[in-house]
Amino acid sequence: MPIQKPKTMNDYNQSIEEAVALLESTGQFLVVKQMPELDVFSEDDGSEKKIAVFLDTETTGFDSETDKILEIGMVKFEYSADGKIFKILDRMDVYEDPGEPISDEIIEITGITNDMVAGEAFDDAAIEDFTKEAVILIAHNAAFDRPFMEKRFPFLEHKAWACSQRDINWRQEHIESSKQEYIAYKLGFFYTGHRADSDAEAGVHILSHASKVDQQPFLYKMLEQARVPNYRIWATDAPFDAKDILKSRGYRWNPGDDGRPKAWYVDFATEAEMHDECDFLSESIYPGESKAEVIPVTAKLRYSTRY
């Protein structure tokens, strides 16, 4: 039977949907669609709205102390307490000349060339204005993006942050990798990655989906986790001969040249784990009263190099 050429856009769309349905009905194909261009995700239901910004950076390297930001992509959106995303309020995609040649490796990874950033500079006031209403900033791997952003824009230091990579248990969602492009694929769409604007846009799309495990929006699950404090224990003045015991329990050494204590430290996800470890330190490491210092780590500090 000859294939009929679609006469209208509606006919074309219907033909595409029929072809997709036919392929998937065989059980031999999985069709992944291109990320749609959406400004509205849910109709306004009258609930109280909050504002968030999903951001992504492209940089000259991987060390926030020595490398610089080349591109920032940001998507501002409104959401409700139950994790429903309503609409995108604004977008921003900007470049800055790092003042030095971009390496071939970074050009290959990001697609950003020296010509693209030549003479460009971030407008600090515009970026502060874009982010000032946001109650939370979100990145996919906030431990990478937050240090870069805070160093370049100190006014962001006191913002709460969440991470769509770490603050959602993707394995529990039967998604084996937390890489953003893979998550998108498992949710049924693809996009052109490794550019700040498209990565930020994709992040919002991912968070707008609901979990197949418990039907909660991923944004809700991420924010719930971000609200829970975790705890860092600094084993200050621990005896030198306790170092092997501490290392075996997951402690790391900080030499004290970064403004933080010269001491062993370890992180715990729950208050109960933290109390158990403090009991251990009192009983096994410190003679008499424990000298350990406990720092609650909230979204205002998490993923920052300041703690």
C-alpha positions as a Markdown table, in Angstrom:
| # | Residue | x | y | z |
|---|---|---|---|---|
| 1 | Met | 0.0 | 0.0 | 0.0 |
| 2 | Pro | 1.6 | 3.3 | -1.0 |
| 3 | Ile | 2.3 | 5.9 | 1.8 |
| 4 | Gln | 0.0 | 8.9 | 1.5 |
| 5 | Lys | 1.8 | 12.2 | 1.6 |
| 6 | Pro | 0.4 | 14.4 | 4.5 |
| 7 | Lys | -1.5 | 17.4 | 3.2 |
| 8 | Thr | -1.5 | 19.5 | 6.4 |
| 9 | Met | 0.6 | 19.9 | 9.6 |
| 10 | Asn | -2.1 | 18.0 | 11.5 |
| 11 | Asp | -2.0 | 15.2 | 9.0 |
| 12 | Tyr | 1.8 | 15.2 | 9.4 |
| 13 | Asn | 1.6 | 15.0 | 13.2 |
| 14 | Gln | -1.0 | 12.3 | 13.0 |
| 15 | Ser | 1.2 | 10.3 | 10.6 |
| 16 | Ile | 4.2 | 10.6 | 13.0 |
| 17 | Glu | 2.1 | 9.5 | 16.0 |
| 18 | Glu | 0.8 | 6.5 | 14.1 |
| 19 | Ala | 4.3 | 5.6 | 13.0 |
| 20 | Val | 5.6 | 5.8 | 16.5 |
| 21 | Ala | 2.7 | 3.7 | 17.9 |
| 22 | Leu | 3.3 | 1.1 | 15.2 |
| 23 | Leu | 7.1 | 0.9 | 16.0 |
| 24 | Glu | 6.5 | 0.7 | 19.7 |
| 25 | Ser | 3.7 | -1.9 | 19.4 |
| 26 | Thr | 6.2 | -4.4 | 18.0 |
| 27 | Gly | 8.2 | -4.4 | 21.2 |
| 28 | Gln | 11.4 | -4.0 | 19.2 |
| 29 | Phe | 11.7 | -0.2 | 19.2 |
| 30 | Leu | 11.8 | 2.6 | 21.8 |
| 31 | Val | 11.2 | 6.0 | 20.3 |
| 32 | Val | 12.7 | 8.9 | 22.0 |
| 33 | Lys | 11.4 | 12.4 | 21.1 |
| 34 | Gln | 13.3 | 15.7 | 20.9 |
| 35 | Met | 12.8 | 17.9 | 24.0 |
| 36 | Pro | 9.8 | 20.1 | 23.3 |
| 37 | Glu | 10.0 | 23.8 | 23.5 |
| 38 | Leu | 7.7 | 24.6 | 26.4 |
| 39 | Asp | 6.9 | 27.8 | 28.3 |
| 40 | Val | 3.9 | 26.4 | 30.2 |
| 41 | Phe | 4.1 | 23.0 | 31.9 |
| 42 | Ser | 0.9 | 23.1 | 34.0 |
| 43 | Glu | -2.1 | 25.4 | 34.1 |
| 44 | Asp | -2.4 | 27.8 | 37.0 |
| 45 | Asp | -4.4 | 26.1 | 39.8 |
| 46 | Gly | -4.4 | 29.1 | 42.1 |
| 47 | Ser | -1.8 | 27.6 | 44.5 |
| 48 | Glu | 0.9 | 29.8 | 46.1 |
| 49 | Lys | 3.9 | 30.1 | 43.7 |
| 50 | Lys | 7.6 | 30.2 | 44.4 |
| 51 | Ile | 10.5 | 31.0 | 42.0 |
| 52 | Ala | 13.5 | 28.8 | 41.3 |
| 53 | Val | 16.4 | 29.1 | 38.8 |
| 54 | Phe | 18.0 | 26.1 | 37.1 |
| 55 | Leu | 21.5 | 27.0 | 35.9 |
| 56 | Asp | 24.4 | 25.4 | 34.2 |
| 57 | Thr | 27.9 | 26.6 | 33.5 |
| 58 | Glu | 30.6 | 25.9 | 30.9 |
| 59 | Thr | 34.1 | 26.6 | 32.1 |
| 60 | Thr | 37.7 | 26.6 | 31.0 |
| 61 | Gly | 38.5 | 23.7 | 33.3 |
| 62 | Phe | 37.4 | 21.8 | 36.4 |
| 63 | Asp | 39.0 | 23.7 | 39.3 |
| 64 | Ser | 36.9 | 26.7 | 40.5 |
| 65 | Glu | 40.0 | 28.2 | 42.2 |
| 66 | Thr | 42.0 | 28.5 | 38.9 |
| 67 | Asp | 39.6 | 28.1 | 36.0 |
| 68 | Lys | 36.9 | 30.5 | 34.8 |
| 69 | Ile | 33.3 | 30.5 | 33.6 |
| 70 | Leu | 32.8 | 30.8 | 29.8 |
| 71 | Glu | 29.0 | 30.5 | 29.6 |
| 72 | Ile | 26.1 | 30.6 | 32.0 |
| 73 | Gly | 22.6 | 29.3 | 31.0 |
| 74 | Met | 19.7 | 30.0 | 33.4 |
| 75 | Val | 16.0 | 29.2 | 33.3 |
| 76 | Lys | 13.7 | 30.9 | 35.8 |
| 77 | Phe | 10.5 | 29.2 | 36.6 |
| 78 | Glu | 7.6 | 29.2 | 39.1 |
| 79 | Tyr | 6.5 | 26.2 | 41.1 |
| 80 | Ser | 4.2 | 25.2 | 44.0 |
| 81 | Ala | 5.0 | 23.4 | 47.3 |
| 82 | Asp | 3.8 | 20.1 | 45.9 |
| 83 | Gly | 6.5 | 20.2 | 43.1 |
| 84 | Lys | 4.3 | 21.2 | 40.2 |
| 85 | Ile | 6.1 | 23.4 | 37.7 |
| 86 | Phe | 3.8 | 26.0 | 36.1 |
| 87 | Lys | 5.7 | 28.1 | 33.6 |
| 88 | Ile | 9.0 | 29.4 | 32.6 |
| 89 | Leu | 9.4 | 33.1 | 33.6 |
| 90 | Asp | 12.6 | 34.0 | 31.8 |
| 91 | Arg | 15.8 | 32.6 | 30.3 |
| 92 | Met | 19.3 | 33.9 | 30.1 |
| 93 | Asp | 22.4 | 32.7 | 28.2 |
| 94 | Val | 25.5 | 34.8 | 28.5 |
| 95 | Tyr | 29.3 | 34.5 | 27.8 |
| 96 | Glu | 32.5 | 35.9 | 29.2 |
| 97 | Asp | 35.9 | 36.1 | 27.7 |
| 98 | Pro | 38.3 | 34.4 | 30.1 |
| 99 | Gly | 41.2 | 36.5 | 29.0 |
| 100 | Glu | 43.2 | 33.5 | 27.8 |
| 101 | Pro | 42.9 | 31.0 | 25.0 |
| 102 | Ile | 40.4 | 28.1 | 25.5 |
| 103 | Ser | 42.1 | 24.8 | 25.3 |
| 104 | Asp | 41.3 | 22.4 | 22.5 |
| 105 | Glu | 39.9 | 19.9 | 25.0 |
| 106 | Ile | 37.3 | 22.4 | 26.4 |
| 107 | Ile | 36.4 | 23.5 | 22.9 |
| 108 | Glu | 35.7 | 19.9 | 22.0 |
| 109 | Ile | 33.7 | 19.3 | 25.1 |
| 110 | Thr | 31.6 | 22.5 | 25.1 |
| 111 | Gly | 31.6 | 23.6 | 21.5 |
| 112 | Ile | 32.5 | 27.1 | 22.7 |
| 113 | Thr | 35.3 | 28.7 | 20.7 |
| 114 | Asn | 37.5 | 31.7 | 21.3 |
| 115 | Asp | 35.7 | 33.7 | 18.7 |
| 116 | Met | 32.3 | 33.1 | 20.5 |
| 117 | Val | 33.6 | 34.7 | 23.8 |
| 118 | Ala | 35.9 | 37.4 | 22.4 |
| 119 | Gly | 35.1 | 40.7 | 24.1 |
| 120 | Glu | 32.1 | 39.3 | 26.0 |
| 121 | Ala | 31.6 | 40.1 | 29.7 |
| 122 | Phe | 29.0 | 39.0 | 32.2 |
| 123 | Asp | 26.6 | 41.8 | 33.4 |
| 124 | Asp | 26.8 | 41.2 | 37.2 |
| 125 | Ala | 23.8 | 43.5 | 37.9 |
| 126 | Ala | 21.7 | 41.6 | 35.3 |
| 127 | Ile | 22.6 | 38.2 | 36.8 |
| 128 | Glu | 21.9 | 39.5 | 40.3 |
| 129 | Asp | 18.5 | 40.8 | 39.2 |
| 130 | Phe | 17.7 | 37.5 | 37.4 |
| 131 | Thr | 18.4 | 35.4 | 40.5 |
| 132 | Lys | 17.2 | 37.7 | 43.3 |
| 133 | Glu | 13.6 | 36.4 | 43.5 |
| 134 | Ala | 14.7 | 32.7 | 43.4 |
| 135 | Val | 14.3 | 30.9 | 46.7 |
| 136 | Ile | 16.5 | 28.2 | 45.5 |
| 137 | Leu | 19.2 | 27.7 | 42.7 |
| 138 | Ile | 19.4 | 24.3 | 41.1 |
| 139 | Ala | 22.1 | 22.6 | 39.1 |
| 140 | His | 22.8 | 19.1 | 37.8 |
| 141 | Asn | 26.0 | 18.6 | 39.8 |
| 142 | Ala | 25.8 | 21.6 | 42.1 |
| 143 | Ala | 29.1 | 20.6 | 43.7 |
| 144 | Phe | 30.7 | 21.7 | 40.4 |
| 145 | Asp | 28.6 | 24.8 | 39.5 |
| 146 | Arg | 28.1 | 26.4 | 42.9 |
| 147 | Pro | 31.8 | 27.0 | 43.6 |
| 148 | Phe | 32.3 | 28.6 | 40.2 |
| 149 | Met | 29.2 | 30.8 | 40.6 |
| 150 | Glu | 30.0 | 31.9 | 44.2 |
| 151 | Lys | 33.6 | 32.8 | 43.3 |
| 152 | Arg | 32.5 | 34.9 | 40.3 |
| 153 | Phe | 29.3 | 36.3 | 41.9 |
| 154 | Pro | 29.7 | 36.6 | 45.7 |
| 155 | Phe | 26.1 | 37.9 | 46.1 |
| 156 | Leu | 25.0 | 34.3 | 45.4 |
| 157 | Glu | 26.8 | 32.9 | 48.6 |
| 158 | His | 23.7 | 33.0 | 50.8 |
| 159 | Lys | 21.3 | 31.4 | 48.3 |
| 160 | Ala | 19.9 | 27.9 | 49.0 |
| 161 | Trp | 21.0 | 25.3 | 46.4 |
| 162 | Ala | 19.8 | 21.9 | 45.3 |
| 163 | Cys | 21.3 | 19.3 | 43.0 |
| 164 | Ser | 19.1 | 17.4 | 40.6 |
| 165 | Gln | 21.9 | 14.8 | 40.3 |
| 166 | Arg | 22.5 | 14.0 | 44.0 |
| 167 | Asp | 19.3 | 15.1 | 45.7 |
| 168 | Ile | 17.3 | 12.5 | 43.8 |
| 169 | Asn | 18.0 | 8.8 | 44.2 |
| 170 | Trp | 18.0 | 7.9 | 40.5 |
| 171 | Arg | 18.8 | 4.3 | 41.1 |
| 172 | Gln | 15.7 | 4.0 | 43.3 |
| 173 | Glu | 13.9 | 5.4 | 40.3 |
| 174 | His | 15.3 | 2.5 | 38.2 |
| 175 | Ile | 17.5 | 4.9 | 36.3 |
| 176 | Glu | 21.0 | 3.4 | 36.4 |
| 177 | Ser | 23.0 | 6.6 | 35.7 |
| 178 | Ser | 22.7 | 10.1 | 37.1 |
| 179 | Lys | 24.1 | 11.7 | 34.0 |
| 180 | Gln | 21.6 | 14.3 | 32.8 |
| 181 | Glu | 21.4 | 13.1 | 29.2 |
| 182 | Tyr | 20.8 | 9.5 | 30.2 |
| 183 | Ile | 18.0 | 10.6 | 32.6 |
| 184 | Ala | 16.4 | 12.5 | 29.8 |
| 185 | Tyr | 16.7 | 9.4 | 27.5 |
| 186 | Lys | 15.1 | 7.2 | 30.2 |
| 187 | Leu | 12.2 | 9.8 | 30.5 |
| 188 | Gly | 11.6 | 9.6 | 26.7 |
| 189 | Phe | 13.3 | 12.7 | 25.3 |
| 190 | Phe | 16.7 | 13.9 | 24.0 |
| 191 | Tyr | 18.4 | 17.2 | 23.6 |
| 192 | Thr | 21.7 | 18.7 | 22.5 |
| 193 | Gly | 23.9 | 18.5 | 25.6 |
| 194 | His | 27.1 | 20.2 | 26.8 |
| 195 | Arg | 25.9 | 23.7 | 26.3 |
| 196 | Ala | 24.7 | 25.7 | 29.3 |
| 197 | Asp | 21.4 | 26.9 | 27.9 |
| 198 | Ser | 20.2 | 23.5 | 26.7 |
| 199 | Asp | 21.4 | 21.7 | 29.8 |
| 200 | Ala | 19.5 | 24.2 | 32.0 |
| 201 | Glu | 16.4 | 23.8 | 29.9 |
| 202 | Ala | 16.6 | 20.0 | 30.0 |
| 203 | Gly | 17.0 | 20.2 | 33.8 |
| 204 | Val | 13.6 | 21.9 | 34.2 |
| 205 | His | 12.0 | 19.3 | 31.8 |
| 206 | Ile | 13.4 | 16.5 | 33.9 |
| 207 | Leu | 12.1 | 18.0 | 37.2 |
| 208 | Ser | 8.7 | 18.4 | 35.6 |
| 209 | His | 8.3 | 14.6 | 35.2 |
| 210 | Ala | 6.7 | 12.4 | 37.9 |
| 211 | Ser | 8.4 | 9.4 | 39.4 |
| 212 | Lys | 7.1 | 6.0 | 38.2 |
| 213 | Val | 7.8 | 4.7 | 41.7 |
| 214 | Asp | 5.6 | 6.9 | 43.8 |
| 215 | Gln | 4.1 | 9.4 | 41.2 |
| 216 | Gln | 5.7 | 12.4 | 43.0 |
| 217 | Pro | 7.2 | 15.1 | 40.8 |
| 218 | Phe | 10.9 | 14.9 | 40.7 |
| 219 | Leu | 11.1 | 18.6 | 41.7 |
| 220 | Tyr | 9.2 | 17.7 | 44.9 |
| 221 | Lys | 11.5 | 14.8 | 45.7 |
| 222 | Met | 14.6 | 16.9 | 45.1 |
| 223 | Leu | 13.4 | 19.8 | 47.3 |
| 224 | Glu | 12.3 | 17.4 | 50.1 |
| 225 | Gln | 15.9 | 16.0 | 50.2 |
| 226 | Ala | 17.5 | 19.4 | 49.9 |
| 227 | Arg | 15.5 | 20.6 | 53.0 |
| 228 | Val | 17.0 | 17.8 | 55.2 |
| 229 | Pro | 20.3 | 18.8 | 56.8 |
| 230 | Asn | 23.3 | 16.6 | 56.8 |
| 231 | Tyr | 26.2 | 16.8 | 59.2 |
| 232 | Arg | 29.9 | 17.3 | 59.1 |
| 233 | Ile | 32.0 | 16.2 | 62.0 |
| 234 | Trp | 35.4 | 17.8 | 62.5 |
| 235 | Ala | 37.6 | 15.6 | 64.8 |
| 236 | Thr | 39.7 | 18.6 | 66.0 |
| 237 | Asp | 42.7 | 17.8 | 68.1 |
| 238 | Ala | 42.4 | 14.1 | 67.5 |
| 239 | Pro | 45.5 | 12.1 | 68.7 |
| 240 | Phe | 48.0 | 11.5 | 65.9 |
| 241 | Asp | 47.9 | 7.7 | 66.6 |
| 242 | Ala | 44.1 | 7.7 | 65.8 |
| 243 | Lys | 44.6 | 8.6 | 62.2 |
| 244 | Asp | 44.4 | 5.0 | 60.8 |
| 245 | Ile | 41.2 | 4.4 | 62.8 |
| 246 | Leu | 39.7 | 7.7 | 61.4 |
| 247 | Lys | 40.7 | 6.9 | 57.9 |
| 248 | Ser | 39.1 | 3.5 | 58.1 |
| 249 | Arg | 35.8 | 5.1 | 59.2 |
| 250 | Gly | 35.8 | 7.4 | 56.1 |
| 251 | Tyr | 37.4 | 10.5 | 57.6 |
| 252 | Arg | 39.4 | 12.8 | 55.3 |
| 253 | Trp | 42.3 | 15.1 | 56.3 |
| 254 | Asn | 42.1 | 18.9 | 55.8 |
| 255 | Pro | 45.5 | 20.6 | 56.1 |
| 256 | Gly | 44.0 | 23.9 | 57.3 |
| 257 | Asp | 45.3 | 26.1 | 54.5 |
| 258 | Asp | 41.9 | 26.9 | 53.1 |
| 259 | Gly | 40.4 | 28.7 | 56.2 |
| 260 | Arg | 38.8 | 25.5 | 57.5 |
| 261 | Pro | 40.1 | 23.5 | 60.5 |
| 262 | Lys | 43.3 | 21.6 | 60.4 |
| 263 | Ala | 41.6 | 18.3 | 61.3 |
| 264 | Trp | 40.0 | 15.1 | 60.2 |
| 265 | Tyr | 36.4 | 15.3 | 59.0 |
| 266 | Val | 33.6 | 13.1 | 57.8 |
| 267 | Asp | 30.0 | 13.7 | 56.6 |
| 268 | Phe | 26.8 | 11.9 | 57.6 |
| 269 | Ala | 23.4 | 12.0 | 56.0 |
| 270 | Thr | 21.3 | 11.6 | 59.1 |
| 271 | Glu | 21.2 | 13.0 | 62.6 |
| 272 | Ala | 21.2 | 9.5 | 64.1 |
| 273 | Glu | 24.4 | 8.6 | 62.3 |
| 274 | Met | 26.0 | 11.8 | 63.5 |
| 275 | His | 25.1 | 11.0 | 67.1 |
| 276 | Asp | 26.4 | 7.5 | 66.8 |
| 277 | Glu | 29.7 | 8.7 | 65.5 |
| 278 | Cys | 30.0 | 11.3 | 68.2 |
| 279 | Asp | 29.5 | 8.6 | 70.8 |
| 280 | Phe | 32.2 | 6.6 | 69.1 |
| 281 | Leu | 34.6 | 9.5 | 69.2 |
| 282 | Ser | 33.9 | 10.1 | 72.9 |
| 283 | Glu | 34.5 | 6.5 | 73.8 |
| 284 | Ser | 37.4 | 5.5 | 71.5 |
| 285 | Ile | 39.3 | 8.5 | 70.2 |
| 286 | Tyr | 39.2 | 11.3 | 72.8 |
| 287 | Pro | 40.2 | 10.6 | 76.4 |
| 288 | Gly | 37.5 | 12.2 | 78.4 |
| 289 | Glu | 35.3 | 14.9 | 76.8 |
| 290 | Ser | 35.0 | 14.8 | 73.0 |
| 291 | Lys | 36.5 | 17.8 | 71.1 |
| 292 | Ala | 34.6 | 17.0 | 67.9 |
| 293 | Glu | 32.8 | 19.9 | 66.3 |
| 294 | Val | 29.5 | 19.2 | 64.5 |
| 295 | Ile | 28.4 | 21.5 | 61.6 |
| 296 | Pro | 24.8 | 21.1 | 60.4 |
| 297 | Val | 24.9 | 21.5 | 56.6 |
| 298 | Thr | 21.7 | 23.0 | 55.1 |
| 299 | Ala | 20.9 | 24.0 | 51.5 |
| 300 | Lys | 22.6 | 27.4 | 52.3 |
| 301 | Leu | 26.0 | 25.7 | 52.6 |
| 302 | Arg | 25.6 | 22.3 | 50.8 |
| 303 | Tyr | 27.8 | 22.0 | 47.6 |
| 304 | Ser | 29.8 | 25.1 | 48.6 |
| 305 | Thr | 33.5 | 25.1 | 49.2 |
| 306 | Arg | 32.8 | 27.4 | 52.2 |
| 307 | Tyr | 32.2 | 24.5 | 54.6 |
